[in-house]
Amino acid sequence: MATTEMQLMLSVALIEKDVNGDTLWVWCYPSVDSDLRTVLLSKCCLTQDSSRDFHTFVFGQFCRTWYYITTVEVQEPTALNKVTHFSIVVTAKDFNPEKYAALSRILCRMYVKHGSPVKMMEAYITVLTKGICQSDENGSFLIKDYDVRKAYLAGSVKDVVSQFGMETIILYTALMLKKRIVVHHPRIEALLEFTRVLPALTWHRKDWSILHPYEHLTDIELEDLKKCPGYIAGFVDPEVSNRSDLFDVFVNLPDGVITVSQSAKEAMAMGKLHKDVGQLIVQSAEDTERSDSQVIKDISIKTKEILANLVALANECEDSKITLEALKQHHFPPATENFLFHLAAAEQLLRI
């Protein structure tokens, strides 16, 4: 277990704000490249102007690297006499906010107590090699307590459905077809909470690499984002609503409005199949007896049924690849045929 973990955690770093109000990247182990460092500094709330932008924990992804930033205010008296705030930045290959928030809390306490990164580095190395970090006064951390499935199931699908009702089918369809979803909310916490749930709507893929929950409209980040064929990207900047080149589906979270872009309307056309799936999602989510994981399972069973039908159609064709002509022979309703055609493309079952 520790060996796989060794391959997952990539680095730990420290950003400090001093009594003069200057924010500096002060320490890192083993290293972070300059592009990632630029992005990490921009995500850290200590480099942002407004004092109301204090965020204890944020996470995101850049160039296939996950980052987790924990920020604390230094309460007097401590060994850190010239520092007012600091952030611990952990980078890793895996999506697991709860795991890295727990580890970072321990590292923060160590830094406050000792005033030197040496103890943090020792703890980081112990986690890398042994999968554990124990210290009596600072709490203990065990990697095996943080299964990735827990991270995938940590958000609430029921909350998403209670906000959007039948319109959740738009999100489901966009995810199934590997479309580009952009979500806007001025509060980063709301953005992180909402976006992390969405990949669970396509549970059969278990793919959280499509999640980019905290993006800025900078060239370096947008260039990285555009390399992904389909994604869920979260932005706090309202200006993103004018960037139709970035999305097929736009979610205005504060207003609870979902918009499909003009260019995606044809692929996203809704029919009876969508209505049936939408009703199943809503009924399951509104059932007070059912947990979030049961709702995800209900949706997943329906998805697998759709995919099994698609694979059966593909198996009738040469090279097990679907063509539009082959689909037309089945006389599906137009919206169903259209959806299956685009789904076959997303699932690599289409003959090109």
Secondary structure, 3 states (H helix, E strand, C coil): CHHHHHHHEEEEEEEEEECCCCEEEEEEECCCCHHHHHHHHHHCHHHCCCHHHCCCEEEEEECCEEEEEEEEECCCCCCCCCEEEEEEEEEECCCCHHHHHHHHHHHHHHHHHHCCHHHHHHHHHHHHHHCEEEECCCEEEEHHHCCHHHHHCCCCHHHHHHHHHHHHHHHHHHHHCCCEEEEECCCHHHHHHHHCCHHHHHCCCCCHHHEEEEECCCHHHHHHHCCCCCEEEEECCHHHHHCHHHCCEEEECCCCEEEECHHHCCCCCCCHHHHHHHHHHHHHHHCCCCCHHHHHHHHHHHHHHHHHHHHHHHHCCHHHCECHHHHHCCCCCHHHHHHHHHHHHHCCCECC
